[in-house]
Amino acid sequence: MNIEVWSDFVCPFCYIGKRRLELALEQFPNKEDVTVAYKSYELDPNAEENPGKSIHELLAAKYGMSVEKAKKSNEEMGKQAAELGLIYHFDSMKHTNTFDAHRVAQYAKDKGKGNQVTERLLKAYFTDSELISNHDTLARLAGEAGLNQEDVRAMLETDDYKRHVRADEQEAGQLGVEGVPFFVFNNKYGVSGAQPQEVFLEVLEKVWEEERSEPALQSLTPKKSKTTYCTDEGCEVVEED
């Protein structure tokens, strides 16, 4: 079974969804026959590399709310992450443009280290408060995930892997992806949002049983459930009809 995941490194629900999927896979009897690949998606392609504001201030300005209300919203999201063992340091996060981080992830995928680099970049942003648009930082983080730092730094000075990022984003558009995380199972079944672990397990079992069904993409996002995802408008919890 093949799973493709569209996500962004500054998307809090993407890290949560990644971990919930991984926990579901630990319970899945056929996990050794499952491959997971992460695809590029920019929530804000026009984001500044260093906006000079806290994540609370950026959120408050975007939605016309007070900084205190933004802090409370982020605290609630942090609690969801903490339930999975993820630590979100909103007070010191460095919001930034993620295009070059996606280029590094694409390069890593070619070197067989895509998933390791994806995990390292997510942790770097949410937990370690790293500036993941800085080339030296990206090279160091990639090195920590098993790549050659100098090769990564040299790649970043070129236009390499830009088209790979754009190809993933174009594919997302063709699939009708409007927010991330977005999961595609065997090129046929789509699941939107950081669904609960038990939902991912149900999907894994269903897809395993029906992997010979028609190849049209079908939505397995459960009805009347809370869907948690991020769009370029922000992150939210939505009650599905």
C-alpha positions in Angstrom: 0.0 0.0 0.0 1.3 3.5 -0.9 0.3 6.6 1.1 1.1 10.1 -0.1 0.8 13.0 2.3 0.6 16.6 1.3 1.8 18.8 4.1 3.7 22.0 5.1 6.4 22.4 7.7 4.7 25.3 9.4 1.3 23.5 9.6 0.6 22.4 13.2 -2.0 19.9 12.2 0.4 18.4 9.7 2.8 17.3 12.4 -0.2 16.0 14.5 -1.6 14.1 11.5 1.8 12.6 10.7 2.1 11.2 14.2 -1.5 9.9 14.3 -0.9 8.1 11.1 2.3 6.6 12.4 0.6 5.4 15.5 -2.2 3.8 13.4 0.5 2.1 11.3 2.0 0.6 14.5 -1.4 -1.2 15.1 -1.8 -2.2 11.4 -0.9 -5.9 10.9 0.4 -5.3 7.4 2.5 -2.2 8.2 5.6 -3.7 6.6 3.8 -3.6 3.2 3.0 0.2 3.5 5.2 3.0 2.2 4.6 6.6 3.1 5.9 9.6 1.0 5.5 13.2 1.9 4.6 15.8 -0.8 5.2 19.5 -0.9 2.4 22.1 -0.2 3.0 25.7 0.8 0.2 27.2 3.0 1.6 30.7 2.2 3.9 30.9 -0.8 4.3 34.6 -0.2 5.4 34.3 3.4 8.4 36.4 4.4 11.5 34.6 5.4 11.7 36.7 8.6 8.5 38.7 9.4 9.9 39.9 12.7 6.7 39.1 14.6 5.7 36.3 16.9 3.3 33.6 15.7 0.7 35.0 18.1 1.0 38.5 16.6 0.8 37.1 13.0 -2.3 35.1 13.9 -3.9 38.0 15.6 -3.3 40.4 12.7 -4.6 37.8 10.2 -7.9 37.3 11.9 -8.4 40.6 13.6 -8.3 39.2 17.1 -6.3 40.1 20.2 -2.9 38.7 20.8 -4.2 37.1 24.0 -7.0 35.3 22.1 -4.4 34.1 19.5 -2.3 32.8 22.4 -5.2 30.8 23.8 -6.0 29.4 20.4 -2.4 28.2 20.0 -2.4 26.8 23.5 -5.3 24.6 22.6 -3.5 23.3 19.5 -0.5 22.7 21.6 -2.5 20.5 23.9 -3.5 18.3 21.0 0.2 18.0 20.0 1.2 17.2 23.6 -1.2 14.2 23.7 1.0 12.7 21.0 4.3 13.5 22.7 4.9 16.5 20.5 6.1 19.8 22.1 5.0 23.0 20.4 6.9 26.2 21.5 4.6 28.8 20.0 6.2 31.6 22.0 9.5 31.2 20.1 8.5 29.7 16.8 10.0 31.5 13.8 7.3 31.7 11.1 8.9 31.8 7.7 8.7 30.9 4.0 9.0 27.1 3.5 9.9 26.8 -0.2 13.5 26.0 0.3 12.7 23.6 3.1 10.5 21.8 0.6 13.4 21.7 -1.9 15.6 20.1 0.7 12.9 17.5 1.4 12.6 16.8 -2.3 16.4 16.4 -2.5 16.3 14.1 0.5 13.6 11.9 -1.1 16.0 11.3 -4.0 18.7 10.3 -1.5 16.4 7.9 0.4 16.1 10.2 3.4 12.8 12.0 2.6 10.8 10.9 5.7 13.8 11.4 8.0 14.3 15.0 6.8 10.5 15.7 6.9 10.4 14.7 10.6 13.5 16.7 11.4 12.2 19.9 9.8 8.9 19.6 11.6 10.6 19.2 14.9 13.0 22.0 14.1 10.1 24.4 13.5 7.6 23.5 16.2 9.9 22.3 19.0 13.4 23.7 18.4 12.3 27.2 17.1 14.7 27.0 14.2 14.5 29.4 11.2 13.8 26.8 8.5 14.3 29.1 5.6 18.0 29.8 6.5 20.3 27.8 4.2 22.9 27.1 6.8 20.2 25.9 9.2 18.6 23.7 6.5 22.0 22.1 5.6 22.7 21.4 9.3 19.3 19.9 9.9 19.6 17.7 6.7 23.0 16.6 8.0 21.4 15.6 11.3 18.9 13.5 9.3 21.7 11.6 7.4 22.6 13.8 4.4 25.8 15.5 3.5 25.6 19.1 4.7 27.9 20.6 2.1 25.9 18.8 -0.7 22.7 20.2 0.6 24.1 23.7 1.0 25.4 23.6 -2.6 22.0 22.4 -3.9 20.3 25.3 -2.2 22.5 27.8 -4.1 21.0 26.4 -7.4 17.5 26.1 -8.8 17.5 22.4 -8.3 14.3 20.8 -7.1 12.1 23.9 -7.6 10.2 22.1 -10.3 9.7 19.1 -8.0 8.0 21.3 -5.4 5.8 23.0 -8.0 4.9 19.6 -9.5 3.6 18.4 -6.1 1.6 21.6 -5.7 0.1 21.3 -9.1 -0.9 17.7 -8.4 -2.5 18.8 -5.2 -4.6 21.3 -7.2 -5.6 18.7 -9.7 -6.8 16.5 -6.8 -8.8 19.4 -5.3 -6.7 19.6 -2.2 -7.8 22.8 -0.3 -6.0 22.2 3.0 -3.3 20.1 4.6 -2.6 17.5 5.8 -4.1 15.6 3.0 -3.6 11.8 2.7 -4.0 9.7 -0.5 -4.0 5.9 -0.2 -3.1 3.9 -3.3 -4.0 6.8 -5.6 -7.7 6.1 -4.9 -8.7 7.1 -1.5 -8.4 10.6 0.0 -8.5 11.6 3.7 -8.5 15.3 4.7 -7.2 16.6 8.0 -5.4 15.2 11.0 -8.0 12.5 11.7 -8.0 10.5 15.0 -5.7 7.5 15.1 -8.6 5.1 15.0 -9.9 6.7 11.8 -6.6 6.2 10.1 -6.6 2.5 11.2 -10.0 2.0 9.8 -8.9 3.5 6.5 -5.8 1.3 6.4 -7.9 -1.8 6.9 -10.5 -0.7 4.3 -8.0 0.2 1.7 -6.1 -3.1 2.3 -9.3 -5.0 1.7 -10.4 -3.0 -1.3 -7.1 -2.3 -3.0 -8.3 -3.9 -6.2 -11.3 -1.5 -6.5 -11.8 1.2 -9.1 -8.9 3.7 -9.2 -11.1 6.8 -8.8 -10.2 8.9 -5.8 -12.8 8.5 -3.0 -13.1 10.5 0.1 -12.9 8.5 3.3 -13.1 11.5 5.6 -15.8 10.4 8.1 -19.1 12.2 8.1 -20.2 14.1 11.2 -16.6 14.2 12.5 -14.3 17.0 13.5 -11.8 17.7 10.7 -8.6 19.5 11.7 -6.6 21.0 8.9 -4.8 24.1 7.7 -5.4 26.2 4.6 -3.9 29.4 3.5 -6.6 31.1 5.6 -5.4 29.4 8.8 -5.9 26.3 10.9 -9.3 25.3 12.3 -11.5 22.5 13.5 -14.6 22.0 11.3 -17.6 19.8 12.0 -18.2 17.7 8.9 -21.9 17.2 7.8 
